[in-house]
Amino acid sequence: MFLNDSEEMIKRSHITSDTVIINQCNEDGYKEEHIGDAICPYFFGKERGLTKSRNLAISKSVADVCIICDDDEVF
């Protein structure tokens, strides 16, 4: 996914718990979003590919269960 506004995407998706966000874009980096009580580590990088993004998200998660979705999912 190529996000320009991660905070808007988090609000639009109704995320209310800790969430790992992976953004495929034109730069590498990290930031942490705080939305209410939710902590959302936000990793962005140049590497493309669904599998790479999925594996990165799982490797950064501390949860026992992971739900993988695209940026147009609403919960």
C-alpha positions, 0 to 999 in steps of 0.5 A, a space after each residue: 500500500 502507498 499511504 500518504 496519511 497513515 493517521 487518516 487510514 487508521 481512523 477510517 479503518 476504525 482501528 482501536 488496538 495495537 496495529 503494525 502498519 507496513 507501507 510500500 513507498 519511495 523511502 525507508 523509515 519508521 514512526 509510531 502513531 498513537 490513536 487513542 489507546 492504540 499504538 501503531 508502529 508504522 514501517 515504510 520502505 522501498 521494497 515491493 511485494 505482498 509477501 515481503 510486507 506480510 513477513 515484515 508485519 509478522 516479524 514486528 508483531 508481538 501478538 499470538 495472532 495476526 490479522 493481515 489486511 489491505 488499507 481498504 479494510 474496515 473493522 
